[in-house]
């Protein structure tokens, strides 16, 4: 997921995740997994997901390239 930088901090990303979660629960899913980069430029992304209740599930070292790990985040859906 990506939100145009000009529209960030307006609730767009939160609304997208909320709609996705609703659709996933309706389809019978129990968890939502997202991934992001470990690079410093993705600190705000990690904080965004943490604020929505996601927890860090895994870190896969050097996944994207040397020094750029994959961060896997997890959230239970539907209570």
Secondary structure, 3 states (H helix, E strand, C coil): CCCCHHHCCCCHHHHHHHHHHHHHHHCCCCEEEEEEECCHHHHHHHHHHHHCCCEEEEEEEEEEECCEEEEEEEEECCC
